[in-house]
Amino acid sequence: MATPPADVAERIRYKKSRYTRFADSKQWSRFDSIFVPDATFCFVDEHGKTVSTPDGATPYTWDSLESWAAFFDKAFTALQVIHHIGPGELEQTGPDEVKAVFSVLYHAGPAGDGEGPHETGGGHYYETWVRKGDDWFCKDLWMQRLYHRVT
């Protein structure tokens, strides 16, 4: 297992921190500074089964940044959310590739004084980051939700 150079690790951690801030503040147009356009996204439960919208109609899998951002832009319209991530485990698997695992806790609920369910969850992001020029971008995000409660 090769640890990436400190500047590479710091760049990836910085971008992951921006990921949570951009999601929490609904800045979907800024995610192109973090993901490649053809990034893939998949969210699964503790057994590895793809999770879906509460009505079961939409599985949480996307094959582009554009489709992922469009989904969450709509899904988060009436919500306020907050994510907290750990520092991550990073492994350089090639000169232009780093695998990363970040722990995450999140909370979501109705925006403002809205009534409705509140959600708390946590798990891990498993990601592949690639070098593009002098910068690093996520090309694959797989999130395993290990804890999930709605009250």
C-alpha positions in Angstrom: 0.0 0.0 0.0 1.5 3.3 -1.1 0.6 6.5 0.7 0.2 9.4 -1.7 2.5 12.4 -1.4 1.3 15.0 1.2 0.3 17.5 -1.4 -1.8 15.0 -3.2 -3.5 13.8 0.0 -4.2 17.4 1.1 -5.7 18.3 -2.3 -8.0 15.3 -2.2 -9.0 16.0 1.4 -9.6 19.6 0.5 -11.9 18.7 -2.4 -13.8 16.2 -0.2 -14.4 19.0 2.3 -15.7 21.2 -0.4 -18.0 18.3 -1.5 -19.8 18.4 1.8 -19.9 22.2 1.9 -21.3 22.4 -1.6 -23.9 19.7 -0.9 -25.0 21.4 2.3 -25.2 24.8 0.7 -26.8 23.4 -2.5 -24.1 24.7 -4.8 -24.5 22.0 -7.5 -22.9 24.0 -10.2 -19.6 24.0 -8.4 -19.2 20.2 -8.4 -17.3 20.3 -11.7 -14.3 21.4 -9.6 -14.5 18.0 -7.8 -15.8 15.4 -10.2 -15.0 14.4 -13.8 -18.1 14.8 -16.1 -18.5 11.1 -16.5 -18.1 10.2 -12.8 -20.2 7.4 -11.5 -22.2 7.4 -8.3 -23.8 4.6 -6.3 -25.4 4.6 -2.8 -26.0 1.2 -1.1 -27.2 -0.1 2.2 -25.3 -2.1 4.8 -25.8 -5.3 2.7 -24.6 -3.7 -0.5 -28.1 -3.3 -2.0 -28.6 -0.1 -4.0 -30.9 2.3 -2.0 -33.7 4.1 -3.7 -36.0 7.0 -3.2 -38.6 6.4 -0.4 -41.2 5.4 -3.0 -38.7 2.9 -4.5 -39.0 4.5 -8.0 -35.5 5.8 -8.4 -32.3 3.9 -7.5 -29.4 5.9 -6.2 -27.1 5.3 -9.1 -25.9 7.8 -11.7 -23.5 7.6 -14.6 -22.6 11.3 -14.9 -22.0 14.3 -12.7 -24.8 16.1 -14.5 -27.5 13.5 -13.7 -26.3 13.1 -10.0 -26.3 16.9 -9.4 -29.7 17.3 -11.1 -31.3 14.6 -8.9 -30.0 16.1 -5.6 -30.7 19.7 -6.7 -34.4 18.7 -6.9 -34.3 16.3 -3.9 -32.7 18.9 -1.5 -35.0 21.8 -2.6 -37.1 21.7 0.6 -34.4 20.3 2.9 -31.6 21.5 5.0 -28.7 19.1 5.3 -25.3 18.8 7.0 -22.5 16.3 6.4 -19.5 15.6 8.5 -16.6 13.5 7.1 -13.5 12.0 8.6 -10.0 12.6 7.4 -10.0 9.6 5.1 -7.8 6.7 4.3 -5.8 7.3 1.1 -3.9 4.8 -1.0 -2.0 5.6 -4.2 -2.7 2.8 -6.6 -0.9 4.3 -9.6 0.9 7.4 -10.6 -2.4 9.0 -11.6 -4.9 7.2 -9.3 -5.7 7.3 -5.6 -8.3 5.2 -3.8 -9.9 6.9 -0.8 -12.3 5.9 2.0 -14.0 8.6 4.0 -16.4 8.1 7.0 -19.5 10.3 6.9 -22.4 11.3 9.2 -25.3 13.3 7.8 -28.5 14.9 9.0 -31.4 16.1 6.9 -34.7 17.6 7.7 -37.3 20.1 6.4 -35.9 23.6 5.7 -36.7 26.4 8.1 -39.5 25.6 10.5 -41.0 23.0 8.2 -42.7 19.9 9.6 -41.8 16.5 8.5 -39.4 13.7 9.1 -35.7 14.1 10.1 -33.1 11.7 8.9 -29.7 10.8 10.4 -27.3 8.4 8.8 -23.7 7.4 8.4 -21.4 5.2 6.6 -18.4 5.4 4.2 -17.6 6.9 0.9 -15.3 4.6 -1.3 -13.8 6.8 -4.1 -11.4 6.7 -6.9 -9.5 9.9 -7.7 -7.6 10.6 -10.9 -5.0 13.1 -11.9 -6.0 15.5 -14.7 -3.2 17.8 -15.6 -2.0 19.3 -12.3 -5.2 18.6 -10.3 -7.1 15.6 -8.9 -10.8 14.7 -9.6 -13.1 12.0 -8.3 -14.2 9.6 -11.0 -16.1 7.1 -8.9 -18.1 7.5 -5.7 -19.7 4.5 -3.9 -21.3 5.3 -0.6 -22.3 2.5 1.8 -24.8 3.6 4.3 -24.3 1.6 7.5 -26.7 3.5 9.8 -30.0 5.2 8.8 -32.8 6.4 11.0 -35.9 8.5 10.1 -37.9 10.1 12.9 
